[in-house]
Amino acid sequence: MTSAFLKRQLGDVAAGHKKADLVIKNGLVPNVFTGEILKSDVAVAHGYICGLGSYSGERTIDAGGCYVCPGLIDAHYNIQSALATPREVIRQALRAGNTAFIADMHDIANVLGPEGLGYMLFETENAPFNAYFAAPPEVPAARGEGAGRSVSLHDIRQLACMPRIASLGDVCADAGQLEKLEAFGGKPVSGDLTALDKKQICALLAAGVSVCACDSAQQALELLRLGAYVRTGGSAGRVRQILEGLTKLGAPLERVMLASYDRAIGAIHDYGLTLSLLRAAVRAKIPPVTALAMATINTANAFGLRDIGAVAPGRYADIVIFDNLRDLRVQRVIFRGETVSEKGSLPDVCPLNGLPSLKRTVNMRYVLPEDIALDAGKRLRFLDIAPGGDTKLRMAALPEKDGMFIQTEEFAKLCVFDRYNASGRAGVCAVRGFGMKSGCIASSVSHDIHNVTAVCANDADLPPAIDAIAGMGGGLAVVSGGRVLASMPLPVAGLMSDRPFDEIDRDHRAVFAAAAELCKAAGFQPFEMLWRLTNPAAGEAYLTCAGFCDNRTRGRKRDA
């Protein structure tokens, strides 16, 4: 069917000359353009919305006075945080009202480069979902620190031509990233500019950045004043706080979007992907249709997605029906005119078989005692986890025996191992805050390079934890007394499980509970903190397999 022919077909249905394939009757339609709520039929043909008014169709859905809304769009989701394959994420997101997301792929790109990006596109092809992606601007995330693969300027140019690559993001002020921005062909560009001053922000906006993250209501208002689209998200509490602040500041919300950022598959199952943020916006006393616009049309506009984001003629019939706009309980989800979920039922989205090389990303040799020995010296730098989870860099005389650092309940040992090249390279430092009396926690998920990272209360439990990770082809492991207490296989790039949701959720809960049991005194989830301690964007310092990095000076000192 040609585009011109399709338009004529839609026009005939819209004009009432032909019956619609589907008509949704007795519904209330929130208009995300005007803020109104209108009683209207919704006519659908060939997967598109044809018209609003009074229509007849081959099939009818009785909305029963419920609200016929556009499918939700998540403005920024770090998809590998689900610890599940993209198709399993889509199954869980669909049942909670999402019909689209803009997903970040920087994690799998750091492990597998262009091959990993190709997998994400292939895995989501032909799924009943609008899976859009942001091309990663800097891979590896930190040079010389043992990344698996890289993404070149040539790769970025190729990605820019692909219709489901919606943006480049998130860029910063790095010159190499700006070169990729110029090569991205005029598509939207996202930026995390939260740590920059106003002049630096202006420079990046002038260079082409159009979508920005924000840390506060005041920062969001400053970005809105400069013409940027602003995304807010993460937790429901954070969304509520920022939106209440924007309301007090009198800020317009037409360019504000909702983004889930990091969310495990179990949390998507329990609370939805964007749904919990939409509910938070309503609780922040944002008018319901305005809140809905932040989860739909605002994001579509920001990324130039003209076919989605509204219940309007010419847009895809991607629809979620809510019982009301206060509790936002999902009654039905429709994708391209076909029902894919009713009252929380799981849609049929069959997983595809990943490429074999995606399951061969852990290449390590056996850990030797000398790999993790740490010379205490007179004073030693260490990572200190402050209340609230911020990481501080300290220096002090630490516990030692025969000149070598030894762990105590106050001080554990943090290790990062090169998992790509069997080099035996390991960065080692002391860390305070886990409160571990025994055992070891290890993970092949470790932002952003995803080398194998472990924190241990004694050296003896570290080798079996690393062996467990290698044996699974990647994953999470908790060991104590030389015995694996719990584990979660993540064989797909060492980041994702290829198992069904029930098994993923069971393993995830078990391994997180076992880690929490070893770290009872910690006021945080140990695995989530472990992932932060190697992240260049989190805290004053971080550890890599090449050594210890000080964010305050961008210098590196190897304390191992």
C-alpha positions as CSV (number, residue, x, y, z in Angstrom):
1,M,0.0,0.0,0.0
2,T,1.5,3.3,-1.1
3,S,1.6,6.3,1.2
4,A,-0.7,8.2,-1.1
5,F,-3.2,5.3,-1.4
6,L,-3.1,4.9,2.4
7,K,-3.9,8.6,2.9
8,R,-6.9,8.3,0.6
9,Q,-8.1,5.2,2.5
10,L,-7.8,7.1,5.8
11,G,-9.5,10.1,4.3
12,D,-12.5,8.0,3.1
13,V,-13.0,6.6,6.6
14,A,-12.5,10.0,8.2
15,A,-15.2,11.5,5.9
16,G,-17.6,8.7,6.7
17,H,-17.6,7.2,3.2
18,K,-16.2,3.9,4.5
19,K,-16.5,2.0,7.7
20,A,-13.6,2.1,10.1
21,D,-11.7,-1.1,11.0
22,L,-12.3,-0.3,14.7
23,V,-14.3,2.3,16.6
24,I,-13.8,3.0,20.3
25,K,-17.1,4.2,21.6
26,N,-18.4,5.8,24.8
27,G,-15.0,7.1,25.8
28,L,-13.7,10.4,27.1
29,V,-10.7,11.6,25.0
30,P,-8.1,13.9,26.8
31,N,-6.8,16.3,24.2
32,V,-3.1,16.8,24.8
33,F,-3.0,19.8,22.5
34,T,-5.7,21.9,24.2
35,G,-6.0,20.4,27.7
36,E,-9.7,19.6,27.1
37,I,-11.5,16.3,27.8
38,L,-14.0,15.5,25.0
39,K,-16.6,12.8,24.6
40,S,-16.0,11.2,21.2
41,D,-15.8,8.1,19.2
42,V,-12.3,7.2,17.9
43,A,-12.2,5.7,14.4
44,V,-9.2,3.5,13.4
45,A,-8.2,2.1,10.0
46,H,-5.0,0.4,8.8
47,G,-3.5,1.0,12.3
48,Y,-4.0,4.7,12.2
49,I,-6.5,7.0,13.9
50,C,-8.8,8.4,11.2
51,G,-11.2,10.7,13.0
52,L,-12.9,11.8,16.2
53,G,-16.7,12.3,16.2
54,S,-19.5,9.8,15.5
55,Y,-18.4,6.7,13.5
56,S,-19.4,3.1,12.7
57,G,-16.9,0.3,12.2
58,E,-16.3,-3.4,11.5
59,R,-15.4,-3.9,15.2
60,T,-16.3,-1.9,18.3
61,I,-14.7,-1.4,21.7
62,D,-17.0,0.0,24.4
63,A,-14.8,2.2,26.6
64,G,-17.6,2.4,29.1
65,G,-16.9,6.0,30.1
66,C,-13.2,5.4,30.6
67,Y,-10.5,7.7,29.2
68,V,-9.0,7.0,25.8
69,C,-5.5,8.3,25.9
70,P,-2.4,8.2,23.7
71,G,0.1,5.4,24.6
72,L,2.8,6.5,27.0
73,I,6.3,7.4,25.8
74,D,9.3,7.3,28.1
75,A,11.7,10.1,27.3
76,H,14.9,8.3,28.5
77,Y,15.2,4.7,29.7
78,N,18.6,3.0,30.3
79,I,17.2,-0.3,29.0
80,Q,20.0,-2.5,30.3
81,S,19.1,-1.5,33.8
82,A,16.2,-3.9,33.5
83,L,18.7,-6.9,33.5
84,A,16.4,-8.5,30.9
85,T,16.3,-8.6,27.2
86,P,14.5,-5.8,25.3
87,R,11.6,-8.0,24.4
88,E,10.9,-8.9,28.0
89,V,11.1,-5.2,28.9
90,I,8.5,-4.5,26.2
91,R,6.1,-7.1,27.5
92,Q,6.1,-5.6,30.9
93,A,6.0,-2.0,29.7
94,L,3.1,-2.6,27.4
95,R,0.8,-4.0,30.0
96,A,1.3,-0.8,32.0
97,G,0.4,1.6,29.2
98,N,3.7,2.3,27.4
99,T,3.7,2.0,23.7
100,A,7.0,3.7,23.1
101,F,10.3,4.6,24.7
102,I,13.6,6.4,23.9
103,A,16.1,3.9,25.2
104,D,19.8,4.5,25.9
105,M,22.2,1.9,24.6
106,H,25.5,3.1,26.0
107,D,25.9,0.0,28.3
108,I,25.8,-2.7,25.7
109,A,27.8,-0.4,23.4
110,N,30.7,-0.3,25.9
111,V,30.6,-4.1,25.9
112,L,30.1,-5.0,22.3
113,G,30.2,-1.8,20.2
114,P,28.2,-1.7,17.0
115,E,27.4,-5.4,17.3
116,G,25.6,-4.7,20.6
117,L,23.7,-1.8,19.1
118,G,22.6,-4.0,16.2
119,Y,21.3,-6.6,18.6
120,M,19.1,-4.0,20.4
121,L,17.6,-2.9,17.1
122,F,17.2,-6.5,15.8
123,E,15.6,-7.7,19.1
124,T,13.0,-5.0,19.0
125,E,12.2,-5.1,15.3
126,N,8.6,-6.0,14.6
127,A,7.6,-6.0,18.2
128,P,4.2,-4.4,19.0
129,F,6.0,-1.4,20.4
130,N,7.7,1.8,19.2
131,A,11.2,1.1,20.3
132,Y,13.4,4.2,19.6
133,F,17.0,4.5,20.7
134,A,19.6,7.1,21.5
135,A,23.0,6.6,19.9
136,P,25.8,6.6,22.5
137,P,28.2,9.6,21.9
138,E,31.2,8.3,23.8
139,V,32.2,4.6,23.7
140,P,34.3,3.6,25.5
141,A,33.0,5.8,28.3
142,A,36.5,6.3,29.6
143,R,39.6,5.8,27.5
144,G,42.3,3.3,28.5
145,E,40.2,1.6,31.1
146,G,39.6,-1.8,29.6
147,A,36.4,-1.3,27.6
148,G,35.2,-4.2,25.4
149,R,34.6,-2.2,22.2
150,S,34.3,1.3,20.8
151,V,31.8,3.3,18.6
152,S,33.5,5.4,16.0
153,L,32.5,8.6,14.2
154,H,31.8,6.4,11.1
155,D,29.4,4.3,13.3
156,I,27.6,7.4,14.5
157,R,27.1,8.6,10.9
158,Q,25.5,5.2,10.0
159,L,23.3,5.2,13.1
160,A,22.1,8.7,12.3
161,C,20.5,7.3,9.1
162,M,18.4,4.7,10.9
163,P,14.8,5.7,11.4
164,R,14.6,4.1,14.9
165,I,17.6,6.0,16.2
166,A,15.7,9.0,17.5
167,S,18.6,11.0,19.0
168,L,22.2,11.3,20.0
169,G,22.7,11.3,23.7
170,D,23.8,12.1,26.3
171,V,26.5,14.5,25.2
172,C,28.7,16.7,27.3
173,A,31.4,19.3,26.6
174,D,34.0,16.8,25.3
175,A,35.4,17.8,21.9
176,G,35.1,14.3,20.5
177,Q,31.4,14.2,21.4
178,L,30.8,17.5,19.8
179,E,32.3,16.2,16.6
180,K,29.8,13.3,16.7
181,L,27.0,15.8,17.3
182,E,27.9,17.6,14.1
183,A,27.8,14.3,12.2
184,F,24.4,13.3,13.5
185,G,22.6,14.9,10.6
186,G,20.3,17.3,12.4
187,K,18.4,14.8,14.5
188,P,17.6,15.7,18.2
189,V,20.5,15.6,20.6
190,S,20.2,14.9,24.3
191,G,22.6,16.2,27.0
192,D,23.2,15.7,30.6
193,L,24.3,19.3,31.4
194,T,23.5,19.2,35.1
195,A,27.1,19.8,36.2
196,L,27.8,22.7,33.8
197,D,27.5,26.5,34.3
198,K,25.2,28.6,32.2
199,K,27.7,29.6,29.6
200,Q,28.7,26.0,29.0
201,I,25.0,25.1,28.7
202,C,24.5,27.9,26.2
203,A,27.4,26.7,24.2
204,L,26.0,23.1,23.9
205,L,22.5,24.4,23.1
206,A,24.0,26.5,20.4
207,A,25.9,23.4,19.1
208,G,22.6,21.5,18.7
209,V,21.6,20.0,22.1
210,S,17.9,20.2,22.4
211,V,16.8,17.8,25.2
212,C,18.3,18.1,28.7
213,A,18.2,16.4,32.0
214,C,17.6,18.4,35.2
215,D,18.4,18.0,38.9
216,S,16.0,20.6,40.3
217,A,13.0,22.8,39.5
218,Q,15.2,25.9,39.3
219,Q,17.6,24.2,36.9
220,A,14.6,23.0,34.8
221,L,13.3,26.5,34.6
222,E,16.7,27.9,33.5
223,L,16.8,25.2,30.7
224,L,13.2,26.0,29.6
225,R,14.1,29.7,29.4
226,L,16.9,28.8,27.0
227,G,14.5,26.9,24.8
228,A,15.4,23.3,25.7
229,Y,13.1,20.4,26.2
230,V,13.6,19.2,29.8
231,R,13.2,15.6,31.1
232,T,12.6,14.8,34.7
233,G,12.4,11.4,36.2
234,G,14.0,8.6,38.0
235,S,11.9,8.1,41.1
236,A,8.3,9.1,41.6
237,G,9.3,11.2,44.6
238,R,11.8,13.2,42.5
239,V,9.3,13.8,39.8
240,R,6.8,15.1,42.3
241,Q,9.4,17.4,44.0
242,I,10.5,18.9,40.7
243,L,7.0,19.4,39.3
244,E,5.8,21.0,42.5
245,G,8.8,23.3,42.3
246,L,8.1,24.2,38.7
247,T,4.4,25.0,39.6
248,K,5.5,27.3,42.3
249,L,7.9,29.0,39.9
250,G,5.1,29.5,37.4
251,A,6.9,27.6,34.7
252,P,5.1,26.3,31.6
253,L,5.1,22.6,31.2
254,E,4.7,22.1,27.4
255,R,8.4,21.2,27.0
256,V,8.7,19.0,30.1
257,M,8.9,15.2,29.7
258,L,8.9,12.2,32.0
259,A,11.8,9.7,32.0
260,S,12.2,6.6,34.0
261,Y,16.0,6.4,33.6
262,D,17.0,3.2,35.5
263,R,14.4,0.6,36.4
264,A,14.7,-3.2,36.9
265,I,12.3,-5.5,35.3
266,G,10.5,-6.3,38.6
267,A,9.8,-2.7,39.2
268,I,8.4,-2.3,35.7
269,H,6.1,-5.3,36.4
270,D,5.0,-3.8,39.8
271,Y,4.8,-0.1,38.9
272,G,5.1,0.3,35.2
273,L,7.7,2.1,33.2
274,T,6.4,5.7,32.8
275,L,3.1,5.0,34.6
276,S,4.4,5.6,38.1
277,L,5.9,8.9,37.0
278,L,2.6,10.0,35.5
279,R,0.8,9.1,38.7
280,A,3.4,11.1,40.6
281,A,2.8,14.1,38.3
282,V,-1.0,13.9,39.1
283,R,-0.2,13.7,42.8
284,A,1.9,16.9,42.4
285,K,-1.4,18.6,41.5
286,I,-0.5,18.9,37.8
287,P,-3.8,19.0,35.8
288,P,-4.3,15.5,34.6
289,V,-4.3,16.2,30.9
290,T,-1.1,18.4,31.3
291,A,0.5,15.5,33.1
292,L,-0.5,13.1,30.4
293,A,1.0,15.4,27.8
294,M,4.4,15.2,29.6
295,A,4.2,11.4,29.1
296,T,3.1,11.6,25.5
297,I,3.0,14.5,23.1
298,N,5.8,16.6,24.7
299,T,8.2,13.7,24.2
300,A,7.0,13.0,20.7
301,N,7.5,16.7,19.8
302,A,11.0,16.8,21.4
303,F,12.2,13.9,19.3
304,G,10.3,14.7,16.1
305,L,8.0,11.6,16.3
306,R,5.1,12.9,14.4
307,D,3.2,9.5,14.2
308,I,2.7,9.0,17.9
309,G,1.9,11.0,21.1
310,A,-1.8,12.0,20.6
311,V,-5.2,10.6,19.9
312,A,-5.6,12.6,16.7
313,P,-6.1,11.9,13.0
314,G,-3.1,10.7,11.1
315,R,-1.3,9.3,14.2
316,Y,-0.8,5.6,14.9
317,A,-3.6,4.0,16.9
318,D,-1.4,3.5,19.9
319,I,-3.8,3.9,22.8
320,V,-4.1,3.2,26.5
321,I,-7.5,3.3,28.2
322,F,-7.5,4.3,31.8
323,D,-10.5,4.0,34.2
324,N,-9.9,7.5,35.5
325,L,-7.2,10.2,35.4
326,R,-6.5,10.1,39.1
327,D,-5.7,6.5,39.8
328,L,-4.8,5.7,36.2
329,R,-5.6,2.0,36.3
330,V,-4.9,0.5,32.8
331,Q,-8.0,-1.2,31.3
332,R,-6.7,-1.9,27.8
333,V,-3.6,-1.2,25.7
334,I,-3.9,-0.9,21.9
335,F,-1.0,-0.9,19.4
336,R,-1.7,0.0,15.8
337,G,-5.4,-0.7,16.3
338,E,-5.0,-4.1,17.9
339,T,-5.5,-4.9,21.5
340,V,-2.2,-6.2,23.0
341,S,-3.2,-6.2,26.7
342,E,-6.3,-6.1,28.8
343,K,-6.4,-5.3,32.6
344,G,-2.7,-6.1,33.0
345,S,-2.5,-9.2,30.9
346,L,0.9,-9.9,29.4
347,P,1.2,-9.3,25.6
348,D,2.6,-12.0,23.3
349,V,6.1,-10.8,22.5
350,C,8.2,-13.8,21.7
351,P,11.9,-13.4,22.4
352,L,14.4,-13.8,19.6
353,N,17.6,-15.8,19.9
354,G,20.6,-13.4,20.4
355,L,23.8,-13.8,18.4
356,P,26.2,-16.3,20.0
357,S,28.9,-13.7,20.5
358,L,26.6,-11.8,22.8
359,K,27.1,-14.6,25.3
360,R,30.9,-14.6,25.2
361,T,31.9,-11.4,26.8
362,V,33.6,-12.5,30.0
363,N,37.2,-13.4,29.3
364,M,39.1,-13.5,32.7
365,R,41.9,-15.4,34.1
366,Y,42.0,-16.8,37.7
367,V,42.4,-14.2,40.4
368,L,45.7,-14.5,42.2
369,P,46.4,-13.2,45.7
370,E,48.9,-10.6,44.3
371,D,46.2,-9.2,42.0
372,I,44.2,-7.9,45.0
373,A,47.0,-7.1,47.5
374,L,46.9,-3.5,48.6
375,D,49.9,-1.8,50.2
376,A,48.6,0.2,53.2
377,G,51.6,2.6,53.5
378,K,51.3,5.4,56.0
379,R,48.1,6.9,54.6
380,L,45.9,5.6,51.9
381,R,43.2,7.1,49.7
382,F,39.8,5.3,50.0
383,L,36.2,5.7,48.9
384,D,33.8,6.8,51.6
385,I,30.1,6.3,51.1
386,A,28.4,9.3,52.8
387,P,24.8,9.3,54.0
388,G,22.5,9.6,51.0
389,G,24.9,7.5,48.9
390,D,27.3,10.2,47.7
391,T,30.9,9.0,47.3
392,K,33.6,11.0,48.9
393,L,37.4,10.7,48.5
394,R,39.3,10.4,51.8
395,M,42.8,9.8,53.0
396,A,43.7,8.1,56.3
397,A,45.8,5.5,58.0
398,L,43.9,2.3,57.4
399,P,43.9,-1.1,59.1
400,E,47.0,-3.1,58.1
401,K,49.0,-6.2,58.8
402,D,52.6,-6.5,57.7
403,G,52.2,-3.3,55.7
404,M,49.2,-4.6,53.7
405,F,45.6,-3.4,54.0
406,I,43.3,-5.8,55.8
407,Q,39.5,-5.6,55.8
408,T,37.4,-4.8,58.9
409,E,33.7,-4.3,59.4
410,E,34.3,-0.6,58.8
411,F,36.5,-1.0,55.7
412,A,36.0,-3.5,52.8
413,K,38.0,-4.0,49.7
414,L,36.8,-2.9,46.3
415,C,38.2,-4.5,43.2
416,V,37.6,-3.9,39.5
417,F,38.9,-6.6,37.0
418,D,39.4,-6.4,33.3
419,R,36.8,-8.9,32.0
420,Y,37.5,-8.5,28.3
421,N,41.1,-9.4,27.7
422,A,42.2,-12.0,30.3
423,S,44.9,-9.5,31.2
424,G,44.7,-9.9,35.0
425,R,44.5,-6.1,35.4
426,A,42.8,-5.1,38.6
427,G,42.2,-1.8,40.3
428,V,42.0,-2.2,44.1
429,C,41.1,0.3,46.8
430,A,39.5,0.4,50.3
431,V,35.9,1.5,50.7
432,R,33.9,2.5,53.8
433,G,30.2,2.2,54.2
434,F,29.2,-1.4,53.3
435,G,29.4,-2.6,56.9
436,M,30.4,-6.2,55.8
437,K,31.4,-8.7,58.4
438,S,31.9,-11.5,55.9
439,G,31.6,-12.5,52.3
440,C,31.9,-11.0,48.8
441,I,29.5,-9.4,46.4
442,A,30.4,-9.4,42.7
443,S,28.9,-8.2,39.4
444,S,29.6,-8.0,35.7
445,V,27.3,-5.0,35.6
446,S,29.4,-2.0,36.5
447,H,28.7,1.4,34.9
448,D,29.9,2.4,32.4
449,I,32.6,0.1,31.2
450,H,31.0,-3.0,32.8
451,N,34.2,-4.7,34.0
452,V,33.7,-7.3,36.8
453,T,33.5,-5.5,40.1
454,A,33.5,-6.9,43.6
455,V,33.5,-5.8,47.2
456,C,34.7,-8.2,49.8
457,A,35.1,-8.5,53.6
458,N,37.8,-11.1,53.2
459,D,40.1,-12.1,50.3
460,A,39.2,-15.8,50.5
461,D,35.6,-15.3,49.3
462,L,36.6,-13.2,46.2
463,P,37.9,-15.9,43.9
464,P,34.8,-18.1,44.1
465,A,32.6,-15.0,43.5
466,I,34.6,-14.2,40.4
467,D,34.5,-17.8,39.3
468,A,30.7,-17.8,39.6
469,I,30.5,-14.7,37.4
470,A,32.7,-16.2,34.8
471,G,30.9,-19.5,34.9
472,M,27.6,-17.8,34.2
473,G,29.0,-15.8,31.3
474,G,28.2,-12.7,33.4
475,G,25.9,-12.0,36.2
476,L,25.6,-11.2,39.9
477,A,26.9,-13.4,42.7
478,V,26.9,-13.3,46.5
479,V,29.5,-15.6,48.3
480,S,30.2,-16.3,52.0
481,G,32.4,-19.0,53.5
482,G,33.4,-20.0,50.1
483,R,29.8,-20.9,49.1
484,V,27.6,-19.2,46.6
485,L,24.6,-18.0,48.5
486,A,22.7,-16.5,45.5
487,S,23.4,-15.8,41.9
488,M,21.7,-14.3,38.9
489,P,23.0,-15.3,35.4
490,L,23.2,-12.4,32.9
491,P,24.7,-14.1,29.9
492,V,23.6,-11.6,27.3
493,A,26.6,-9.2,27.1
494,G,27.0,-9.9,30.9
495,L,24.2,-7.4,31.3
496,M,20.9,-9.1,30.6
497,S,19.1,-12.4,31.4
498,D,17.6,-14.4,28.6
499,R,15.2,-16.1,30.9
500,P,11.4,-15.5,31.3
501,F,10.3,-12.8,33.7
502,D,9.3,-15.1,36.6
503,E,12.8,-16.6,36.7
504,I,14.5,-13.2,36.4
505,D,12.4,-11.7,39.1
506,R,13.0,-14.7,41.4
507,D,16.8,-14.6,40.9
508,H,16.9,-10.8,41.2
509,R,15.1,-10.8,44.5
510,A,17.2,-13.6,45.9
511,V,20.6,-12.1,45.0
512,F,19.6,-8.6,46.2
513,A,18.3,-10.1,49.5
514,A,21.5,-12.1,50.0
515,A,23.6,-9.0,49.4
516,A,21.5,-6.9,51.8
517,E,21.9,-9.6,54.5
518,L,25.7,-9.4,54.2
519,C,25.5,-5.6,54.5
520,K,22.9,-5.1,57.2
521,A,24.5,-1.9,58.5
522,A,24.4,-0.2,55.0
523,G,21.6,2.2,54.3
524,F,21.5,1.2,50.6
525,Q,21.2,-1.7,48.3
526,P,24.8,-3.1,48.0
527,F,24.6,-4.0,44.3
528,E,23.3,-0.6,43.3
529,M,26.1,1.1,45.3
530,L,28.6,-1.3,43.8
531,W,27.6,-0.1,40.3
532,R,28.0,3.6,41.3
533,L,31.5,3.1,42.6
534,T,32.9,2.6,39.0
535,N,30.7,5.3,37.4
536,P,32.6,8.4,36.2
537,A,29.4,10.5,36.7
538,A,28.8,9.5,40.3
539,G,30.8,11.1,43.2
540,E,34.2,12.6,43.7
541,A,36.1,9.5,42.6
542,Y,35.6,6.1,41.0
543,L,37.6,2.9,40.5
544,T,38.6,1.2,37.2
545,C,40.7,-1.8,36.3
546,A,43.4,0.7,35.4
547,G,43.4,2.4,38.8
548,F,41.8,5.0,41.0
549,C,40.3,8.2,39.3
550,D,39.8,11.5,41.0
551,N,36.9,13.4,39.4
552,R,38.1,16.6,41.1
553,T,41.3,16.7,39.1
554,R,40.6,14.1,36.4
555,G,43.8,12.5,37.6
556,R,44.5,8.9,38.1
557,K,46.5,7.1,40.8
558,R,46.8,3.4,41.0
559,D,46.6,2.3,44.6
560,A,47.2,-1.3,43.8
